[in-house]
Amino acid sequence: MSDPDSTLTPAERDHRVRQVELLISRLLRIGVLTSLFIIVLGMVLSFTHHLGYRESADELKRLTSDDAEFPHTIPDVWQGLVRFQGRAVVMLGLLALIATPVMRVAVSIFAFIYERDPKFVVITSLVLALLLLSFLLGKVE
């Protein structure tokens, strides 16, 4: 069996690798900045809708206490977003932050296909499957 990269010159191979590295770098940067923007927006919403958070230390302590009411499921986040609740917007930002490295793994699969590296396509696909499985199993209590 011949090497799939045998048709590529070293310069072409380096160019492909560089393109993939830039794509993944942009993906991570955009994901983190987007999640940061969403989290800050959620904080602004929280403090503008609930002026007591700024005026009373007790209100702020209640917001940050262990029994504070935060959305814990995707439907809860969605319902909070529909009601423009700052806490739900913050949770959306955190979900975006968590999704960023997962998207990086998914994009890497296509990157390895583009680079013609079947061994890493399989390995990265297994990593993505394990990540997704861990999210599903983490939901089961």
C-alpha positions as CSV (number, residue, x, y, z in Angstrom):
1,M,0.0,0.0,0.0
2,S,1.5,3.4,-1.0
3,D,1.7,6.4,1.2
4,P,-1.3,8.8,0.6
5,D,1.0,11.8,0.9
6,S,3.4,10.5,-1.8
7,T,1.7,12.8,-4.3
8,L,2.3,15.9,-2.2
9,T,5.6,17.7,-2.2
10,P,7.0,18.7,1.2
11,A,6.1,22.3,0.5
12,E,2.5,21.4,-0.3
13,R,2.2,19.2,2.8
14,D,3.6,22.1,5.0
15,H,1.1,24.5,3.4
16,R,-1.8,22.2,4.2
17,V,-0.6,21.7,7.8
18,R,-0.3,25.5,8.2
19,Q,-3.8,26.1,6.8
20,V,-5.2,23.6,9.3
21,E,-3.3,25.2,12.2
22,L,-4.6,28.6,11.3
23,L,-8.2,27.3,11.0
24,I,-8.0,25.7,14.4
25,S,-6.4,28.8,15.9
26,R,-9.2,31.0,14.6
27,L,-11.8,28.6,15.8
28,L,-10.5,28.6,19.3
29,R,-10.0,32.4,19.4
30,I,-13.5,33.0,18.0
31,G,-15.1,30.5,20.4
32,V,-13.4,32.0,23.5
33,L,-14.1,35.6,22.5
34,T,-17.8,34.8,21.6
35,S,-18.3,33.1,25.0
36,L,-16.6,36.0,26.8
37,F,-19.0,38.4,25.0
38,I,-22.0,36.3,25.9
39,I,-21.0,36.0,29.5
40,V,-20.4,39.8,29.9
41,L,-23.7,40.5,28.2
42,G,-25.4,38.1,30.7
43,M,-23.7,39.9,33.6
44,V,-24.8,43.3,32.3
45,L,-28.4,42.0,31.9
46,S,-28.3,40.6,35.5
47,F,-27.1,43.9,37.0
48,T,-29.5,46.0,35.0
49,H,-32.6,43.9,35.6
50,H,-31.8,43.4,39.3
51,L,-30.6,46.7,40.6
52,G,-30.5,45.2,44.1
53,Y,-27.4,43.3,43.2
54,R,-25.5,46.6,42.9
55,E,-27.1,48.2,45.9
56,S,-27.1,45.5,48.5
57,A,-24.4,43.2,49.6
58,D,-27.0,40.7,50.8
59,E,-28.6,40.5,47.4
60,L,-25.2,39.9,45.8
61,K,-24.4,37.2,48.4
62,R,-27.8,35.6,47.6
63,L,-26.8,35.6,43.9
64,T,-23.5,33.9,44.5
65,S,-24.6,31.4,47.2
66,D,-24.7,27.7,46.8
67,D,-28.5,27.6,46.6
68,A,-28.7,30.3,44.0
69,E,-31.2,29.5,41.3
70,F,-29.3,29.0,38.0
71,P,-30.5,27.0,35.0
72,H,-29.0,23.5,35.0
73,T,-30.4,22.0,31.8
74,I,-30.6,23.1,28.2
75,P,-34.4,23.6,28.4
76,D,-33.9,25.8,31.6
77,V,-31.3,27.9,29.7
78,W,-33.7,28.3,26.8
79,Q,-36.6,29.3,29.0
80,G,-34.3,31.8,30.7
81,L,-33.1,33.2,27.4
82,V,-36.7,33.7,26.3
83,R,-37.3,35.7,29.5
84,F,-34.0,37.7,29.0
85,Q,-32.6,36.4,32.3
86,G,-29.0,37.3,32.8
87,R,-28.2,34.0,34.5
88,A,-29.4,32.1,31.5
89,V,-27.3,34.3,29.2
90,V,-24.2,33.6,31.4
91,M,-24.9,29.9,31.2
92,L,-25.2,30.1,27.4
93,G,-21.7,31.7,27.4
94,L,-20.3,29.0,29.6
95,L,-21.9,26.3,27.3
96,A,-20.2,28.1,24.3
97,L,-16.9,28.0,26.2
98,I,-17.3,24.3,26.9
99,A,-18.3,23.6,23.2
100,T,-15.2,25.4,21.8
101,P,-12.7,22.6,22.4
102,V,-15.2,20.0,21.4
103,M,-15.6,21.9,18.1
104,R,-11.9,21.9,17.8
105,V,-11.8,18.1,18.0
106,A,-14.6,17.9,15.4
107,V,-12.8,20.3,13.0
108,S,-9.6,18.3,13.5
109,I,-11.3,15.2,12.0
110,F,-11.9,17.1,8.8
111,A,-8.4,18.7,9.0
112,F,-6.9,15.2,9.1
113,I,-9.0,14.1,6.2
114,Y,-7.8,17.2,4.3
115,E,-4.2,16.3,5.3
116,R,-4.8,12.7,4.2
117,D,-3.9,11.2,7.5
118,P,-6.3,8.3,8.1
119,K,-4.6,7.2,11.3
120,F,-5.3,10.5,13.0
121,V,-8.8,10.6,11.5
122,V,-9.6,7.4,13.4
123,I,-7.9,8.5,16.6
124,T,-9.6,11.9,16.6
125,S,-13.0,10.4,15.8
126,L,-12.6,8.1,18.9
127,V,-11.7,11.2,21.0
128,L,-14.8,13.0,19.8
129,A,-16.9,10.0,20.5
130,L,-15.5,9.7,24.0
131,L,-16.1,13.4,24.6
132,L,-19.7,13.2,23.5
133,L,-20.2,10.0,25.5
134,S,-18.9,11.6,28.6
135,F,-21.4,14.4,28.2
136,L,-24.3,11.9,27.8
137,L,-23.1,9.8,30.8
138,G,-22.5,12.9,32.8
139,K,-26.2,13.7,32.5
140,V,-27.2,10.3,34.0
141,E,-27.3,10.5,37.7
